[in-house]
Amino acid sequence: MRTPRTARTAAALVAVLALAAGCSGSGGKDSEDKADASQSGKGVSTPRLKIAMITHSGEGDTFWDIVRSGAKQAAAKDNVDFLYSNDKEAKGQAELVQAAIDKKVDGIVVTLAKPEAMRAVLGKAKAAGIPVVSINSGSEFSQKYGALGHIGQEESVAGEAVGTKLAREGRRKVLCVIHEQGNVSLEQRCAGVKKTFEGSVENLNVDGTNAPSSQSSIEAKLQADEDIDAIVALGAPIAALAVKAKDGAGSKAEIATFDLNAEVVRRLKAKEVTFAVDQQPYLQGYLAVDELWLFKTNGNVLGGGRPVLTGPALVTEKDVPQLEKYTARGTR
């Protein structure tokens, strides 16, 4: 029997608020190499496949290093030639998907941050007989655009969990920082916060690829409105900038963030960030490649047509001892 969405959402929200198990991590080539070395094992004997992953990542976002780390580990296990590319502009991302189709890859992993721009090219992938799995963003568009399934978290549910937690802590005014304007997942997070928060929520759009500008924008907002007592960053790099902006403005606002990296874990430990929302990006990359391999070699489809959830979970400074060893190697 299919569970009604409202029931699933409520159950997920309860689970989120009860959870305190760590998830994401920092990135970079060194951490990926450590992960490959520490987790290498004997691969499968199935035919060599070529799988492309195309994301909307901008420069400097360590989140995608972790996604790639998981995908590369699954590729090594599954005898897959893994091809990664990214473009923060929707048109550029669609062109990269077309390039993967032209290469006649065996499968495509794609993000749907700006879904409408991907509709036509994913139709071409389907026409070419190339299976697609979406990850991270745009879950509600995944099946509509012909993907086998979606792997990620329900962004609105994650936002609702944040709003509920901040309300319980007695916060009254939240600044929700959107670091990529037009990204449906980021907008859903802020909308979720607003839905359950009992005070007021104001969105602030910044350019996440320009750190100095983003920090200045947050600092200026805090200086202009001393009533802001909570900042919600929607990505780990923005959390670090929010800490600096808070210090510069002399604000006492609490800082919460979506996603983890090693720096966020350090700031959790120092109590500069009070909690983080983890969606396990390593798992998103790993499962996406694994799902395409399973489909190509055994006809399997994960999730029965519904999203496979990798989060969210709320983590705090008490989870730091477990998280530190994983973020150090870039797998959480």
N, C-alpha and C positions, 0 to 999 in steps of 0.2 A: 504494500500500500504506500502511495506517495504521501509523505508528510507535508501538511500545509506550510507555506512559507513563513507565516506568522509564528507557528509553533517552532519551526526550525530556527528562526531568528531569535526567539526568546531563549531557546535551549542553548544556542551558541553564545548568547550574551551572558547567560548564567555561567557557562563554562569558562568564558573569558575572565570574568571577575573572580572566579575561583582559582584560576591557573596562576602559577608563578614559576614556570619552567622556561629556561633561556632558549634563544633561537638564532639571530643573525650573526654578522661578523664583519671584520674589516677586509680590505682587498689588497690587490697588488700582486705582482709576479712572484715575489718571494713567498708569500703565504700560499699561493696556488701550488708552487713547487713543493712546499712542505706537506700540503695536503696530499699531493700525488704520491710523494715518497712514503708518507705514513700510512696510506690506505691502499697501496697498490696490491693487486691480487691477480690471480689467473683469470684471463678473459674467456669469453665464450668461443665456440667454434662455428658460429653461424656466419653466413657470407658477409663480406665487408659492405657497410652501408655508409651513405653520405647524408648527414643531417645538418641543416642550416638553422641558426638562431638569429633572428633580427629583432632588436629592441629599440625603444625610443630613448635610450640612455643619452644624457648629455655628458660633457667632459667633467671628470673629477668626482663622479658619483660612485663611491666605493660599494654601494649596494650591488651593482651589476658585476663587480669582481667576484662576489660570493656566488651569484647565480651561475656565472661562468665556471667557477670552481666545481660546483656540483655537476654541471652538465659535462665538463671534461672528465670527471671521475666516472660517470655513467658511460660515457663514450669509450673510455679505456676498457671498461668491463665488457661492453657490448660489441666490441670490434667495429666502432663507428668512427668515420672521419668527420670531425666536428668543425663546422665553419661558423664563425661569429662575426656579426657586423652590427652597426648601430647608427642611428641618425635621430637627433632630437626633433627634427622637422618632419611632420607627417608625410609630406610629399617625398622627401628623401628616403624615409623608411619604406614607403610603398615601392619605390624604385629598387631598393635593395631586395625586397621580396621578389620582384620581377626578375632580378638578376639570378636569384637562387632557382627560380623556375626554369630560366634559360639554361642553367647548369645541369638541369634534370636531376636534382637532388632526390633522395628517397623520402625525405620528410622535412617539414618546416616547423620551427617553434617561433611564435610571434607574440608580441605584446599589442594590446588594443587600447592604448592610452587615448588615442584620437581615432575612434573606431570607424567613422564614416570614410576616412581617407583610405582605409584598408579593405573596404567592401569589394571593390571591383577586382583588385589584384588577388584577393583570396578566392574569388570566383574563378579566376584563371588557374590558380593552383588546383582547385577541385576539378576543373575541366581537364587538366593535365594528369589527373590521377595521383596527385601528390598529397598525402595526408598531412593535416595541420593540427597542431596543439597550441592553444593560447595559454599564456601564463601572466600572472601578476595583475593585469588590468583589463577591464572590459569584459568581465565574465558573462554579463547579460547579453553580449553580442556574439559570444563564441559559437554557440550552436546555430544561431541565425546566419552566421557567415560561413557555415560549413565545416567548422573544426570538429575533430573527434571529441574534444573535451577541453576543460579549462582547469588549470592548477594555480591556486592562490588563496587569498582570503576574501571574505565578503567585506568590502571596504566600509559600507554603511554600518554594519554590525560592529566593526572595529572602532569606528568613530563614536558610536553610541556607548561603547564600553568606556571610552575616554571621558565623554561627557558625564556619565554616571559617576565615575570615580572622582572627577574634579568637583562635582556637586556635593558629593559626600564629604569632601575635604573642606567644604564651606567657601569655595571660590565663587566670585561674583561676576567677573568679567574676563573673557578669554580672547586672546589674539591668536587666530589660526593662520599660520604662514604657509601660503601656497607657492611653491618654488617653480612650478611650471604651469603657466596659465593655459587653460583649455584641456588639461589632463583630467579625464572624467573620474579617475580613481581618487585623485587628490580632492576634487570637489565633493565627492561622495563622503570622504573622511570628515571634512569640515561640516557637511550637512548632517552627518551622524552625530557629531559633537553637539551641534545646535539642537538636535532633536531631543536629547536627554538632559542637556545641561539646564539648570534652573535659573541661571543668570543670563547675561547677554554674550553673544559671540560675534566677533568682527573678523572678517577675512582680510588678509594683507597679501597682495601679489608681489613677489620679488623674482628676480632672475637668478635662479639657482646656480647657473654656470658662472656668475659674477659674484664671488664671495665678498669683496669689499662693499659693493653696492648693496647686496642683501643685508649685510651687517648694519650698514648705515641706515637702511630703511627701517629695520626693526628698532634700532636705537632711537631714531627720530620719533617713531610712533610711541615708544615707551615714555619719552620725554614729554610728548604732547598730551599724553593721557595717563596720569598717575593712578587712575582707577583700575588699570589692567593688572590683575593679580595672578594670571596664568598665561603662559605661552605654549601653544601646541605646534611643534615643528613636525613636518610631514616626511622628513628624511633625516638620517643621521648627520650628514654634513651641515644641515641647517641648524640642528641642535647645538652644535659647537659654536656656530655664529651667534645663536641666540644667547648663549652663556656670555660671550664677549659683549654683545649689545646690552645685555642686562647690567653688566658691570659698568659699562660706559655711561649708561643712563642713570645709574644709582637706583635701579628698580629692585623691588623685593619680590617680583613675580616668580611663581613656581614655573619650572620648565619641564614639560613632558614631550616625548618624541615618538614618532613611528620609526621602526627599524633600528638595528644595532650596527655598531662596528666597535673596534677595540677602544676607540676614544670615548664613545658613549658609555661603554662598560667602566672605563676609568672615571668618568664623570658621575656615573651612578654610585661608584664606590666613594667618591668625594662628596656625594650628596648635592652636587651641582645640578644634576638632572634627577627628578624624583622617580619617574618610571618610564618605561619604553614599551611600545607595542611591537611584538615580534611576529613576522609572517614567514619566517624560515626560508629565505631566498635560496640557500644551498639546496634545500629540498625541492624547490620549484624547478631549478635547473636540472637536478638529477632525475626527478620523476618525469619531466617532459621528454628527455632523451630516452629514458627507459620505456615510457609509454609508446613512443614511436617504434622502438625496437620490438617491443612485444606485439604491436599491431602488425608490423611487417613480417615477423617470423612466426607468429602464432595466432594472429587474428584477434588478439585481446583488445578490449577497450575498458579503461578505468572509469569508475564513477557512474556507470549506467546512464550516461548522458547528462549527469549533473556535475557541478564543479567538485573537484577534489580539494578540500580545504587544508591549507598548511598553517593556518592561524585564524584569528589572532590569539596571542597570549600576552598578558601584562607581566613584565619583569621589573624588579626593583633591586635596590642595593643588596638585599639578602640573597639574591641569586648570583651575585658576582663571583664567588668562589668557583661555581660550576662553569660559568660562562667564560672566564678568563682564558682557560686553556684552549677552548675552541675558537675564540675570536683571535687568539694569537696565531693560529694556523690558518685563519681565513675561511673556516667552514661554518661559522655561526654568526 
